Amino acid sequence: MTAPIATRRNQRVRFKQADLSRALKAAKDAGLAVERTRIMPTGEIVLEHQSDEVSHDSAFDEWKASARKAQGYQ
């Protein structure tokens, strides 16, 4: 699906839904919780997220840290 976007000079910038889908998938794979998406008149895709929700630790790393803490380490 291609959606036209009007610009100030009456030109149309086109973006594909696949472009937006790829951007959202990349953000999700990076551990970001996207709260808002915007398509700018230039065709630029802007994803807004909360940076404090990013976790680079795996579930195992989190479990390991909590187990160490429960055993009195660190």
Secondary structure by P-SEA (a helix, b strand, c coil): cbbbbbccccbbbbbbaaaaaaaaaaaaaacccccccccccccbbbbbbcccccccccaaaaaaaaaaaaaccc
